[in-house]
Amino acid sequence: MSFVLVKLADSVTLLERIFYVVLVIRIVASFFPPQTDGWWSRLAGWAVRLTEPVLAPIRRRIPLMGMLDLSPLIAFFLVNIAAYVLNTILLSLARV
């Protein structure tokens, strides 16, 4: 049973890192708008679709500061905290 919990904790860490990469792609895409029908356009659209469910609730609660959108930064922190708490719980259950 502990092996399964450790592998589940590893999966949480992997998903966290994948989310970080997708979020960075979205941030870069916001600085460099994609051209129509290119690979960058498809990649940016994919990143927006994956990150918008996380960023939209944050954006509703945190107002924009001029042209600066802080929701990706807050999402980094919240995902990091959630992954840390979940990994701590899973690894402590694996040791029992």
KAGITA-V287645 format. One record per residue. N is the residue number from 1. RES is the residue in one small letter. SS is DSSP state (~ for helix, > for strand, _ for the rest). PSI is psi in whole degrees, -180 to 180 (none if undefined). D_LAST is the distance of its C-alpha to the last C-alpha in Angstrom with 1 decimal. Layout:
((N	RES	SS	PSI	D_LAST) (N	RES	SS	PSI	D_LAST))
This chain:
((1	m	_	-38	10.1) (2	s	~	-32	8.3) (3	f	~	-42	11.9) (4	v	~	-42	13.2) (5	l	~	-38	11.0) (6	v	~	-43	12.2) (7	k	~	-34	15.6) (8	l	~	-40	15.7) (9	a	~	-39	15.0) (10	d	~	-38	17.8) (11	s	~	-38	20.0) (12	v	~	-43	19.7) (13	t	~	-41	20.9) (14	l	~	-45	23.6) (15	l	~	-37	24.8) (16	e	~	-45	25.0) (17	r	~	-39	27.2) (18	i	~	-42	29.3) (19	f	~	-40	29.9) (20	y	~	-44	31.0) (21	v	~	-44	33.5) (22	v	~	-39	34.9) (23	l	~	-39	35.3) (24	v	~	-40	37.1) (25	i	~	-42	39.4) (26	r	~	-42	40.2) (27	i	~	-45	41.0) (28	v	~	-39	43.2) (29	a	~	-28	44.8) (30	s	~	-25	45.8) (31	f	~	-33	47.7) (32	f	_	91	49.3) (33	p	_	135	50.3) (34	p	_	149	50.2) (35	q	_	164	53.5) (36	t	_	139	54.2) (37	d	_	33	53.1) (38	g	_	174	51.5) (39	w	~	-34	48.2) (40	w	~	-36	47.3) (41	s	~	-44	48.1) (42	r	~	-41	45.9) (43	l	~	-43	43.0) (44	a	~	-41	43.5) (45	g	~	-40	43.7) (46	w	~	-42	40.5) (47	a	~	-39	38.7) (48	v	~	-45	40.2) (49	r	~	-35	39.1) (50	l	~	-32	35.5) (51	t	~	-19	35.3) (52	e	~	-38	37.5) (53	p	~	-25	35.0) (54	v	~	-40	33.0) (55	l	~	-32	36.0) (56	a	~	-47	38.2) (57	p	~	-34	36.3) (58	i	~	-43	36.0) (59	r	~	-33	39.7) (60	r	~	-31	40.6) (61	r	~	-31	39.0) (62	i	_	120	40.1) (63	p	_	156	43.8) (64	l	_	145	45.3) (65	m	>	84	46.6) (66	g	_	-122	49.9) (67	m	_	2	49.4) (68	l	>	124	45.8) (69	d	_	113	42.9) (70	l	_	-1	39.7) (71	s	~	-38	37.5) (72	p	~	-38	36.2) (73	l	~	-44	35.3) (74	i	~	-37	33.4) (75	a	~	-39	31.7) (76	f	~	-49	30.5) (77	f	~	-45	28.9) (78	l	~	-41	27.4) (79	v	~	-39	26.0) (80	n	~	-46	24.5) (81	i	~	-44	22.9) (82	a	~	-43	21.6) (83	a	~	-39	20.2) (84	y	~	-47	18.6) (85	v	~	-45	17.0) (86	l	~	-43	15.8) (87	n	~	-39	14.4) (88	t	~	-44	12.6) (89	i	~	-47	11.0) (90	l	~	-43	10.3) (91	l	~	-31	9.0) (92	s	~	-34	6.7) (93	l	~	-31	5.4) (94	a	~	-28	5.6) (95	r	~	-18	3.8) (96	v	_	none	0.0))
